[in-house]
Amino acid sequence: MPIGQRPFQRGQVRPYLGVGFGVVTVSAAAILIRLAQAELHSIVVAAWRLALATLILAPVALIGFRREFRSLTSRDWRNAFLSGLLLAIHFGTWISSLALTTVAASVMLVWTSPIFVGLGSQLLLGERLTRGMRVALVAVILGSVIIGVGDLGQGTHRLLGDLLALMGAISGAGYFLIGRSLRRRVSLLAYVVPVYASAAVVLIAVMLAAGLGPVPQQPQTWLWLVLMAIGPQILGHSSLNWALRYLSATFVSVATLGEPIGATLLAWWVLGEPPTPWAVAGGALILSGIVVASRAERRS
């Protein structure tokens, strides 16, 4: 047991429930995206997800954190916009990958983001890459190659989907790296609202420039979009951030590995899409690599 951490008590159940709720809620994102893609282009789905989340959170943030917004410097706003730009790329590429490859392959590959965060920390911030992170990087690369090899015989669209998921992981890593310094100084809502808003504006601009149909016509599509914004985007991530106040970051990060597993099982159940043996093997390597990386970060 880590020094300073209390033994498990009955009163500590709520943080664990928060983690469980967060993982289950976030796991539903890929399924809701697939359902919305029955009518909408992937970029439109990404734009609505972030736009609705911004519209829901902005009034609360503007009322409760107005003074904090005023304290942000021009550099802070530039970093928030850049972070939002990378978040837009992350959602645009990852959601597009879900239209081309399996849910299992997509979520496993996009979950390599923490490894790219570690790599980027060394290349951009001068932080030393530990031995554990190097082992994790090798495991993730091998796992990604295995998933790609399994998709070779399934058509070029599968491989394109795998590459888009990896692009989503890399851009997601950049989003975390750029936002890390800003997040240390400002509250959660004061950070996510300008970032979400920036990402939404970028995706809406791309959507309009490409001439994509922006407004859903089917009521069920609106339902999937609203559930996506309230569930995975707001409640899911907020529950995980809340649990960080009571539980170690290592425990929460390892627990969130349940997201790709949960998404894969939900896709099997709801969409009738069982994972391929290649996705299972590659995904196991990727998940083990992320576990090794989280432990290495904890030791360092």
N, C-alpha and C positions, 0 to 999 in steps of 0.2 A: 504494500500500500504506500503511495507517495507520502512524503513528509507533509504534515499539516492537513491532510485530507481526513475527514471524520469517517468512522466506520458506517456502514449502511444502517440507517434507521428508518422507521416507518414514515417519519416526516420527510424523508428524502425521496419518496416515491414520485412526487410530482415532476422533478427534473427528468427522471427516466421516462415517465409518460410523455413529457414534452418532446424528448428525442424520438420516441416511438411514433408519436403523432406526426412530427415533422418528416420523418423518413417515409412513412406511408403516404402522406399527402404529396410530397415531392415526387414519389414514385409514379403517381397518377399522371404526371405532366405529359409523358410520351404518349399515353393512351388518349388523353384529351386532344393532343395535337393531331394525332392520326384521325380522330373523329372529325375534327374541324377541317382537315385537309380534304375531306370528301367534297367540300364545296369551294374552299378557298385555297389560293396559292400559298406556299410556305412563307413567303415574305409578308403577305397580308396577315397571316396567323401571328407571326412574330410581332408585327406592328401593333395589332390589336391587343396582344398579351401585355405589352409594356405600356401602351396608351391607357388601357383600362386600369392597370395597377397605379399609374401616375395619377389619374383622375380620382381614384379612391383615396390615395395617401396624401395628395397635395393639400387639400383643405386642412387636414389635421396638422400637417407639418407647418403650414403657413401661419396657423393660429398659435400653435404651441412653441414654435422654434423661430419666430420672426427675428428675435435679437441675434440668434446664432447665425442666421442667414446674412444679416447685416455685417457680421464680423468676418465673413469670408473675404479673402483678398482676391484680386484679379487672377493671381496665379492659382488659387484654389478653384476658381470657376473654370479656368482653362484645363486643369487636371480633371475636374468633374466631367467636362465635355469630352475630353480624350478617353476617359474611362467609359463614358456612355457610348462613344463611337466603337470601342472594342466590344462592349456588351452587345451592341447592335450586330456586329459581325458574328459574335458568338451565337446569338439566337438565330440570326439569319442562316448561318451555315449549318448549325445543328438541326434546326427544324427542317431545313431542306433535305438533310441526310435521312430523316425519318420517312420521307416520301420515296426514297430510292433503295434503302437497305433495310434489314430487319431491325426491330426495336432492340433486340439483344445486342447486335453488333454496334448499333449507334450509341446506345447508352454506355456500353463498356468503353468504347473508344473516347467518347467525350469526357468520361471520368478519368482520363489520363491527365487532366488539367493540373492536379497538384504536383505531378512530376515536372511538368514544364514550368511551374512556379519555382520549384527548386533549381532547375537549370537556369532560368532567367535571373534568379537571385545571384547566381555566381557570375553570369556573363554581364549583367547590367549593374548590379549593386555591389559586386566584389565579395559576396559572401561565399565562404568555402563550401564546396560540394562534398559532403561527408561520404564515407565508404558505403553506408547504408543507402544513401541517395543514389550512388552510382549503381549499386546492385538493383535497386528499384527501377532505375532507368533502363537497364538491360532487360529486366523482366517485362516491363511495359512494351519495349520495342519488340521483343519476341512474341508477346501476346498479340500485338497489333499485326505483326506479320502473319501469324497463324490465322487470325480472322480474315485477313486479306487473301491468303492462299485458299481458304475455304470458299471465298466468294468468287474466285477466278472463273469457275465453271458456271456461274449463275448470271453472267452478263456484265457488260461494262458499267451498267447503272449501279450495280451493287458496289463495285470498287469505287465509283465516284461518290456514292453515299458514305463509304468508309473514310475516304479522303476528306469529305466535307465535315464529318464528325471530328476528325483529327484537327482540322482547321478551327472548329468550334472549341476544342480543348486548348489550342494554342492562344486563340484570341481571348478565351476566358482567363487564361493564366495572365495575359497582359492586363486585363481588366482588374484582376486582384492586385497585381504588382503596382500599378499606377495608383489605385485607390487606397493602398495600404497606409501611406503616410497621412492622407487626408482623413481616413477613418479613425486614426489614432487621436485626432484632435476634435472631431465633431461627433455628435450623436448619430445613431443609426438612421433615423428619419431624415435628418438634415443632410445626410450623405446620399441615401438611396433616391430621394425624390429628384434632385437635379440630374443624377446619373440616369435614372429610368426615363426622365423626360427627354434628355439628350438622345438616348438610344431610340426612343419612340419617334422623335423628329427625324432622325436619320433614316429609319426604316420607312416612315411615311413618305419622305422625299423619294426614296428608291421606288417605293410602290407606285407613286404618281408618275414618276419619270418613265417607268416601265409600262404604264397604262394598264395596271392590274385592277381588277374589279375590287374596290375597297370596302363595299358594304355587303355584309351577308344578307341573303334573302330568306334563308330558312330559319325558323325560330330555334330549332335544336342547335344550329351552329352558334347562335348567340349564347345559348346555354353553355356550350362547351367553352367558349371564349371567357365568359364571366367566371365560370368555375375555375378555369385556368389561372385567371388573374387573382381571384380571391384565395384559391387553394394553394397550389404549388408556389406561386410568385409571392404572395403576402403571408399567409398563415404558415406554410411549410417552412420557409426560410426564417421567419420570425420566431417560430418555436425553437428552431435549432440555435439561433442567436440568444434567445432567452435562457436556454439550458446551459449555455457557456458560462453563465454567472455562477452556476452551482457545480458544474462538472468540468473535468479537465478537457482542454482542447483536443488532446489525443483521443480520449474516449469518444467525444462527439464526432471527430473526423473519421475514426474507424467505424463507428455506428452508422454513419451516413453511407458506408459501402453497401448498406442494405438497399439503397436506392436502385442501382442497376439490377440487383437481384429481384427486388419487388417489381420493377418495371417489366422485366423479362417474364415473370410469372403472371402479371396482369395481362401482358400481350398474349400469352398462351391461353389464358382463360377468356378474355374479352374478345380478342381478335382472332383466336384460333391459330396463333403463330408460334409454334414451339421453337426453341433455340436449336440451331444445328450443333452437331458434335464439335465442329471447328470453333463456333462461338463460345461453347462451354469451356473448351480447353484454353482458348486464347483469353477468355474472360477471367478464368481462374488465375492465370499468370498475371494479368493486369491487376486484379484485386489483391493478390499476394504482394505485388510490387508496391501498391499504395499502402498496404499495412506496414511493410518494411520501411517505407519513406516516413510514415507518421511516427513510428517508433524511433527512427534515426533523428527526426526533428526534436522529439521529446528529450532524447539523451543529450543532444547538442545544446 
